[in-house]
Amino acid sequence: MTTMDELILSDDEIYQLTHYRRPALQLRALKLLGIPALRLHDNTVRVLRMHLIHPSAASAAPAPQRKSARR
């Protein structure tokens, strides 16, 4: 059985990815890398490990446009 620590990146791993310690800058760097991340209520950043292992799982297909929006 997997534990929560195995599912999310540690603070040090997020620092290695972004080279920032501040959550706002970490979120901005992760967004530029195309990695989804969340800021929790205690001002920490959480990244699911699956988004690094299987990046295609994080990307969603573009939403279809209606004919009225295409004009």
ChimeraX commands (.cxc) that place a marker at each C-alpha (Angstrom):
marker #1 position 0.00,0.00,0.00 radius 0.5
marker #1 position 1.30,3.44,-0.86 radius 0.5
marker #1 position 1.59,6.19,1.69 radius 0.5
marker #1 position 0.86,9.86,1.10 radius 0.5
marker #1 position 4.60,10.63,1.16 radius 0.5
marker #1 position 5.08,8.42,-1.89 radius 0.5
marker #1 position 2.33,10.22,-3.81 radius 0.5
marker #1 position 3.51,13.81,-3.36 radius 0.5
marker #1 position 6.87,15.51,-3.85 radius 0.5
marker #1 position 8.78,16.60,-0.79 radius 0.5
marker #1 position 9.69,20.24,-0.20 radius 0.5
marker #1 position 13.28,19.49,-1.21 radius 0.5
marker #1 position 12.16,17.87,-4.48 radius 0.5
marker #1 position 10.01,20.89,-5.32 radius 0.5
marker #1 position 13.02,23.12,-4.59 radius 0.5
marker #1 position 15.18,21.01,-6.93 radius 0.5
marker #1 position 12.61,21.48,-9.70 radius 0.5
marker #1 position 12.00,25.19,-9.26 radius 0.5
marker #1 position 15.13,26.52,-7.45 radius 0.5
marker #1 position 12.79,28.66,-5.30 radius 0.5
marker #1 position 11.81,28.43,-1.63 radius 0.5
marker #1 position 8.87,30.87,-1.73 radius 0.5
marker #1 position 5.53,29.21,-2.62 radius 0.5
marker #1 position 4.40,31.94,-5.02 radius 0.5
marker #1 position 7.59,31.63,-7.05 radius 0.5
marker #1 position 7.44,27.84,-6.91 radius 0.5
marker #1 position 3.90,27.89,-8.30 radius 0.5
marker #1 position 4.90,30.25,-11.09 radius 0.5
marker #1 position 7.91,28.10,-12.05 radius 0.5
marker #1 position 5.83,24.91,-11.97 radius 0.5
marker #1 position 3.18,26.52,-14.15 radius 0.5
marker #1 position 5.84,27.48,-16.70 radius 0.5
marker #1 position 7.02,23.86,-16.68 radius 0.5
marker #1 position 3.45,22.67,-17.24 radius 0.5
marker #1 position 3.28,20.85,-13.92 radius 0.5
marker #1 position -0.01,21.19,-12.01 radius 0.5
marker #1 position 0.44,22.21,-8.39 radius 0.5
marker #1 position -1.71,23.33,-5.46 radius 0.5
marker #1 position -1.10,25.84,-2.70 radius 0.5
marker #1 position -2.50,24.54,0.56 radius 0.5
marker #1 position -4.00,26.63,3.37 radius 0.5
marker #1 position -0.72,26.46,5.31 radius 0.5
marker #1 position 1.05,28.14,2.34 radius 0.5
marker #1 position 2.86,25.01,1.18 radius 0.5
marker #1 position 2.97,23.72,-2.38 radius 0.5
marker #1 position 1.88,20.20,-3.27 radius 0.5
marker #1 position 2.73,18.40,-6.49 radius 0.5
marker #1 position 1.55,14.89,-7.23 radius 0.5
marker #1 position 4.37,12.59,-8.26 radius 0.5
marker #1 position 2.25,11.13,-11.07 radius 0.5
marker #1 position 2.42,14.47,-12.92 radius 0.5
marker #1 position 6.18,14.02,-13.29 radius 0.5
marker #1 position 6.11,10.30,-14.10 radius 0.5
marker #1 position 3.20,10.48,-16.56 radius 0.5
marker #1 position 3.01,14.06,-17.82 radius 0.5
marker #1 position 0.40,13.21,-20.43 radius 0.5
marker #1 position -2.00,12.26,-17.64 radius 0.5
marker #1 position -2.00,15.88,-16.50 radius 0.5
marker #1 position -2.75,17.46,-19.83 radius 0.5
marker #1 position -6.35,17.54,-20.90 radius 0.5
marker #1 position -7.70,17.69,-24.42 radius 0.5
marker #1 position -8.80,21.15,-25.50 radius 0.5
marker #1 position -12.48,21.84,-24.98 radius 0.5
marker #1 position -14.58,21.74,-28.14 radius 0.5
marker #1 position -15.77,25.10,-29.41 radius 0.5
marker #1 position -19.30,25.84,-30.47 radius 0.5
marker #1 position -19.93,27.17,-33.94 radius 0.5
marker #1 position -20.97,30.55,-32.52 radius 0.5
marker #1 position -17.60,30.86,-30.73 radius 0.5
marker #1 position -15.58,30.08,-33.87 radius 0.5
marker #1 position -16.71,33.21,-35.74 radius 0.5
marker link #1:1,2 radius 0.2
marker link #1:2,3 radius 0.2
marker link #1:3,4 radius 0.2
marker link #1:4,5 radius 0.2
marker link #1:5,6 radius 0.2
marker link #1:6,7 radius 0.2
marker link #1:7,8 radius 0.2
marker link #1:8,9 radius 0.2
marker link #1:9,10 radius 0.2
marker link #1:10,11 radius 0.2
marker link #1:11,12 radius 0.2
marker link #1:12,13 radius 0.2
marker link #1:13,14 radius 0.2
marker link #1:14,15 radius 0.2
marker link #1:15,16 radius 0.2
marker link #1:16,17 radius 0.2
marker link #1:17,18 radius 0.2
marker link #1:18,19 radius 0.2
marker link #1:19,20 radius 0.2
marker link #1:20,21 radius 0.2
marker link #1:21,22 radius 0.2
marker link #1:22,23 radius 0.2
marker link #1:23,24 radius 0.2
marker link #1:24,25 radius 0.2
marker link #1:25,26 radius 0.2
marker link #1:26,27 radius 0.2
marker link #1:27,28 radius 0.2
marker link #1:28,29 radius 0.2
marker link #1:29,30 radius 0.2
marker link #1:30,31 radius 0.2
marker link #1:31,32 radius 0.2
marker link #1:32,33 radius 0.2
marker link #1:33,34 radius 0.2
marker link #1:34,35 radius 0.2
marker link #1:35,36 radius 0.2
marker link #1:36,37 radius 0.2
marker link #1:37,38 radius 0.2
marker link #1:38,39 radius 0.2
marker link #1:39,40 radius 0.2
marker link #1:40,41 radius 0.2
marker link #1:41,42 radius 0.2
marker link #1:42,43 radius 0.2
marker link #1:43,44 radius 0.2
marker link #1:44,45 radius 0.2
marker link #1:45,46 radius 0.2
marker link #1:46,47 radius 0.2
marker link #1:47,48 radius 0.2
marker link #1:48,49 radius 0.2
marker link #1:49,50 radius 0.2
marker link #1:50,51 radius 0.2
marker link #1:51,52 radius 0.2
marker link #1:52,53 radius 0.2
marker link #1:53,54 radius 0.2
marker link #1:54,55 radius 0.2
marker link #1:55,56 radius 0.2
marker link #1:56,57 radius 0.2
marker link #1:57,58 radius 0.2
marker link #1:58,59 radius 0.2
marker link #1:59,60 radius 0.2
marker link #1:60,61 radius 0.2
marker link #1:61,62 radius 0.2
marker link #1:62,63 radius 0.2
marker link #1:63,64 radius 0.2
marker link #1:64,65 radius 0.2
marker link #1:65,66 radius 0.2
marker link #1:66,67 radius 0.2
marker link #1:67,68 radius 0.2
marker link #1:68,69 radius 0.2
marker link #1:69,70 radius 0.2
marker link #1:70,71 radius 0.2
view
